[in-house]
Amino acid sequence: MPLGPWRKKKQSTKEHLVENEEVGGGHAGAGSLAKSAVNGAGLPPPPANLRPKLVFHTQLAHGSPTGRIEGFTNVKELYGKIAEAFNISPPEILFCTLNTHKIDMDKLLGGQIGLEDFIFAHIRGIKKEVEVHKTEDALGLTITDNGAGYAFIKRIKEGSVVDGVKVICVGDHVECINGRNIVGTRHYEVARMLKELPRDKSFTLKLVEPMKAFEMLEPRSKGAKPAGDTKITNGRGTLRLRSKGPATVEDEPTEFEEKAVQKVDDLLESYMGIRDTELAATMVEVGRDKKNPDEFAMALDETLGDFAFPDEFVFDVWGAIGDAKQGRF
């Protein structure tokens, strides 16, 4: 559809997931993985017995033995495999970081995992309830989610309303707002709810912080920097996780892709109060071969219609993708 008022699509009642297949001696491997074609269209998956068996190493971030996981195609399945390895429930996992046990939002697991990355799972820790007086329109929070129903705080702006409430920390899962349970609510909806809270009134947050080892207790972090090198691949390819459809093994992102995704992620934070590299990467992928903003808007509507992006945001994303193509960053 052309640019103009966007109608919000109903969410699909059934998410399409590709089932794992058996690889070798009966073990569930990366059965759904296929090497992406250069043009992004993808190639038909090879026979099951010829597909790579990708094994990743993992630990609980607060301390645990090392586990081995395989056979997942999206984040929810990844959490299930980690939970199985450590005999915990999948909902105990708040989020994962790559190659560090610290709550480092620059190393947050998003839509890609380097083939040699080490996965650290951060699980539920202390619950806390805090009352906040909203003295400004903006609270100074950037929200993201873990891909499995938990929204959490990715960044706190210095000098903001929330920055003055020291009990609120980066990495905290937002469980309730004014008594309303928001588990399962997407990050952009949580950001909108917080933004729409009336000014000059108080509200209550119920939060769950990640469990910490003793040596991890340190002054509160402001979270990920909005710019800079957040690359987490190792040059040997990445596993791209998708919310719908199969995971794919892809080459390391190009300079264009990295710059475009970073810029689109910045725009998501500016317009919607969220950061989501998987969503940003999907938008860049959609806009790569589009010839004009209307064509891009129509493709976004078909691919990500449930977001109902404002027109100004779509124009800016289109411009960011064009700038990246021209090397103007």
Sequence and secondary structure as in RCSB ss.txt:
>XXXX:A:sequence
MPLGPWRKKKQSTKEHLVENEEVGGGHAGAGSLAKSAVNGAGLPPPPANLRPKLVFHTQLAHGSPTGRIEGFTNV
KELYGKIAEAFNISPPEILFCTLNTHKIDMDKLLGGQIGLEDFIFAHIRGIKKEVEVHKTEDALGLTITDNGAGY
AFIKRIKEGSVVDGVKVICVGDHVECINGRNIVGTRHYEVARMLKELPRDKSFTLKLVEPMKAFEMLEPRSKGAK
PAGDTKITNGRGTLRLRSKGPATVEDEPTEFEEKAVQKVDDLLESYMGIRDTELAATMVEVGRDKKNPDEFAMAL
DETLGDFAFPDEFVFDVWGAIGDAKQGRF
>XXXX:A:secstr
  SSS       SS       EETTTEE STT EE  TTSS      GGGS    EEEEETTS   EEE    SH
HHHHHHHHHHHT  GGGEEEEEES SS  GGGB  SEEETT  EEEEEEEEEEEEEEE  SS   EEEEE SSS 
EEEEEE TTSTGGG TT  TT EEEEETTEE TT  HHHHHHHHHTS TTSEEEEEEEEE   GGG  S   B  
SSS      SS EEE  SSS  EEE    HHHHHHHHHHHHHHHHHHSB  HHHHHHHHHHHTT  SHHHHHHHH
HHHHGGG   HHHHHHHHHHHHHHHTT  
